[in-house]
Amino acid sequence: MPILLIVDDEKPTRDGLRMALEDKFDCYIAADAKQAMQVLKSEPVDILLTDLRLGADSGMDLLEESRNLPRPPIAIMMTAYGSVDTAVEAMRRGAWHFVTKPLNLDEVDLLLTRAAQSRKVEKDNQRLVTENRELKKKSGDSPTGLDRLIGKSQALAKVTQTVEQVAPTRATVLIEGESGTGKELVAHAVHDLSGRPSEKMVVVNCAALSPQLLESELFGHEKGAFTGASQRRIGRFEQADRGTLFLDEIGEIDATTQVKLLRVLSERTIQRVGSNETIPVDVRLIAATNKQLRKLVDSGDFREDLFFRLHVVTITMPPLRTRPEDIVLLANAFLREFAEENGRAVKPLDDAALGQLRSYSWPGNVRELRTAIEHGVVMSNQDQITPHHLPAFLSRPETEAPATPSPCGENDLALSGEINLHTLEAKAIEQALQLTNGNRTQAAELLGISRRTLQRKLKDPT
C-alpha cells in the first residue's frame, strides 16, 4: 500500500482526508513543516500532500526541503489561494501537481492514484537498475583492474604502468599517498590483475583497531586466549589464504604487531593468539599509508627490517592537485555513477561549475571530488548542475579554507618566544578542527594522521 503524508495546519482537513483515503493509502498526518520532516526522514513516504500555508510555516519551503531527501516523495500542493503564479512556483520547486481548495475528493483521489502509479514505475525502474548492476558484477562487466583508475595525466600513467608490471608477481606492494588519492583502488587493481583474482581480497584498516584488537583481527585467536574469547576466531591472514590481504594505514600498527607481521612475511606462517601451532599461509600482501614510512623508521616508530620487507615495490599515488587534467574526467565518471545510483538522468556540469572544479585545490583529493559530485547530483533539480548545486566551500576563496592548517595562525609563536614542537602541533590540531567545524575524521585527514592518532593527541598532548 502506498505511503501518503498529509500536511495541513487545520485538524478537520487533515483528519477528514485521512478518513477518506486510508482504504487506499497508508496515511500519516502532520500539522506543520517540522512534524512533516520528522515523518519524511523516518518513513519511506511515497506521496506528500501538503497545504501551501501551514501556520507560520510555508508549504513551499517544505516542498523544497523534501526534494533534498535521498528518496524524495512525489509532492502535491493544496491551497485556498490558487493562482497561476502560485502553481508555477510550486511546479518550479518540484511539485508534481497542484490542487485548489475547497477540495474535490474525487479529484484528489484520482491525482493520488496517478501519483501512486508513477511512484511504482520509479521503484520498478530503480529495481531494474539495481538488478542490472548485480548482473554486471556477476558477468564480470563491472569495472575491474585498471578501469577504476580514471585519468589521462602522466602521473597516473606512471601508476598504471607500475601496477601492470608488478601485479602478476608475488611481490609485496607498498602504496603511499595522501588521504583520498585512491590507494585502495590501486590495491584492488593489483589484486584483479594478479594470478589470484578469483580468490578473496581481504581489507583491514589498521588505524581503526586498537593494538590488542588488531593482533586478534590479523592472526585470529583460540578459545580462552583472553577475557571474552569464548570461541576460536579465524584471523584475516587465514581468511585471505591463496588471495590478497590489504593492510590500510599500516603506519599505525604498534611495535608488537610489527614484529609478528615481520615474521609472517619472512616465514609465510602465522600463530593464532593463545596458540603455539604454526599455520602456513599463502597470502599476497599489499599495504598502504598516508605517511612516509622512511621518516617513521628514522624516528624509531617503525621497524627498519619490516620497512624493507614492505618496500619491495612502492607505488606513490599523486595528489589530485598535481593532475588537473583528470578532474573533469573523474567528475563525469562520478556523475554517471551517482545518477544511476539515485535513479536520475545524467545532468552535465555547466561551464561555471566546471570552472570551480578546475580552480579548487582539492585537499581531500579524489574522495573530496567524489563527495562534491554526489552533492551536486542529489541537489540538482535542473537540466544542468550549476555552482549553486555544488558544496558551498567550492565557491569560497581558498584563502578562507586553506588546504592544510598553518601551525602558527594569527599569533607568530616564533616571535613570541613560545615556539616548540608541542605548541606547533597543538595549534595545527586546533586550526584543523576549526576548519572542519569539529569533525575529527576530516581534521585528521587534513593533518595527514589517523583519527585514532588525533584522538590520542587530544587526550594526551604530550
Secondary structure as GFF3:
##gff-version 3
##sequence-region A 1 462
A	DSSP	beta_strand	3	7	.	.	.	ID=ss1
A	DSSP	alpha_helix	11	21	.	.	.	ID=ss2
A	DSSP	beta_strand	26	30	.	.	.	ID=ss3
A	DSSP	alpha_helix	33	42	.	.	.	ID=ss4
A	DSSP	beta_strand	47	51	.	.	.	ID=ss5
A	DSSP	beta_strand	53	54	.	.	.	ID=ss6
A	DSSP	beta_strand	57	58	.	.	.	ID=ss7
A	DSSP	alpha_helix	59	66	.	.	.	ID=ss8
A	DSSP	beta_strand	74	79	.	.	.	ID=ss9
A	DSSP	alpha_helix	84	92	.	.	.	ID=ss10
A	DSSP	beta_strand	97	100	.	.	.	ID=ss11
A	DSSP	alpha_helix	105	139	.	.	.	ID=ss12
A	DSSP	three_ten_helix	145	148	.	.	.	ID=ss13
A	DSSP	alpha_helix	154	166	.	.	.	ID=ss14
A	DSSP	beta_strand	173	176	.	.	.	ID=ss15
A	DSSP	alpha_helix	183	192	.	.	.	ID=ss16
A	DSSP	beta_strand	201	205	.	.	.	ID=ss17
A	DSSP	three_ten_helix	206	208	.	.	.	ID=ss18
A	DSSP	alpha_helix	211	219	.	.	.	ID=ss19
A	DSSP	alpha_helix	236	239	.	.	.	ID=ss20
A	DSSP	beta_strand	244	248	.	.	.	ID=ss21
A	DSSP	three_ten_helix	250	252	.	.	.	ID=ss22
A	DSSP	alpha_helix	255	267	.	.	.	ID=ss23
A	DSSP	beta_strand	269	270	.	.	.	ID=ss24
A	DSSP	beta_strand	279	280	.	.	.	ID=ss25
A	DSSP	beta_strand	284	289	.	.	.	ID=ss26
A	DSSP	alpha_helix	293	298	.	.	.	ID=ss27
A	DSSP	alpha_helix	304	310	.	.	.	ID=ss28
A	DSSP	beta_strand	313	316	.	.	.	ID=ss29
A	DSSP	three_ten_helix	320	322	.	.	.	ID=ss30
A	DSSP	three_ten_helix	324	326	.	.	.	ID=ss31
A	DSSP	alpha_helix	327	341	.	.	.	ID=ss32
A	DSSP	alpha_helix	351	359	.	.	.	ID=ss33
A	DSSP	alpha_helix	365	379	.	.	.	ID=ss34
A	DSSP	three_ten_helix	387	389	.	.	.	ID=ss35
A	DSSP	three_ten_helix	392	395	.	.	.	ID=ss36
A	DSSP	three_ten_helix	398	400	.	.	.	ID=ss37
A	DSSP	alpha_helix	413	416	.	.	.	ID=ss38
A	DSSP	alpha_helix	421	435	.	.	.	ID=ss39
A	DSSP	alpha_helix	440	447	.	.	.	ID=ss40
A	DSSP	alpha_helix	451	459	.	.	.	ID=ss41
###
